[in-house]
Amino acid sequence: MRLVCILPRKQLPEIYGSCEETTTGVIRLKAMEKDKSLKLPVIAVNDSDTKHLFDNRYGTGQSTIDGIIRATNMLLAGKTIVVAGYGWCSRGIAQRADGMGAKVIVTEIDPVKALEAAMDGNQVMPMKQAVKLGDIFISATGDKHVLFLEHMLAMKDGAVVANSGHFNVEIDMAGLEKMKKSKRRMRHQLDEYVLKSGKRIYVAGEGRLVNLAAAEGHPAEVMDMSFANQALAAEWFVQKKGKLEKKVYVLPKKLDQEVASLKLKAMGIQIDKLTPEQKHYLTSWTEGTK
């Protein structure tokens, strides 16, 4: 869920900047910068390591599985779960599904991410092949029609589809509505679509973000780092007032380190520190080169 505040254009000079912590939001802001349509400096909070490596991966991973279980009450062990995409959100979903005993198939368009998915132990294949094998389909790409009508027509009877990446356009809900023979609400946030062939497709959360529509979103224990980045972004804007161009920025790495250190302290975890000798060795070229 995102709170959007629309201000009159005349108030733009009064605003120091804006920060964005969603992947899809950052994509659009970078597109606006490229198109010279950006009216403010923006911090891509999502690009901070202490945001996407934790909120996206562990938060989305857990809350997505939570939403699907609440909506369907299905046992995941032994099921084949197809995860569309292998960004940080999808990685978290795939990891959690694997941990619950599911067989995971990943679909990708990026060869590097596809290779990572394969080496993480997942099956990798095109969606047109995966649709014939999957029991549960989860799209988390940020794009539209990742699961379109032709895919759903080829799925098993009783397949479940869910979205955890973007608006309800990731699943072709409009096409499904047009092709349905009947529709009924089976459980809270689970709808049964019966197609003209008699095949049943179950949609969790109306095709909207299933971790919000059918569950409670991310636990506070992982969102705290995202909110810390938002707060540091606001402070950074104040410090940089009048010095920034209308571009998309990333918070300095030292702030990532600060957030991580505070989180470790809150968790009661201590780590080692480099000795002066070790620091010198890592920054020197006169040792370790022979």
Secondary structure by P-SEA (a helix, b strand, c coil): cbbbbbbcccccccccccccccaaaaaaaaaaaaaccccbbbbcccccccccccccaaaaaaaaaaaaaaacccccccbbbbbccccaaaaaaaaaaaaaccbbbbbbccaaaaaaaaaabbbbbcaaaaaacccbbbbcccccccccaaaaaacccbbbbbbccccccccaaaaaaaaccccccccccbbbbbccccbbbbbcccccccccccccccccccaaaaaaaaaaaaaaaaaaccccccbbbbccaaaaaaaaaaaaaaacbbbbbbcaaaaaaaaccccccc
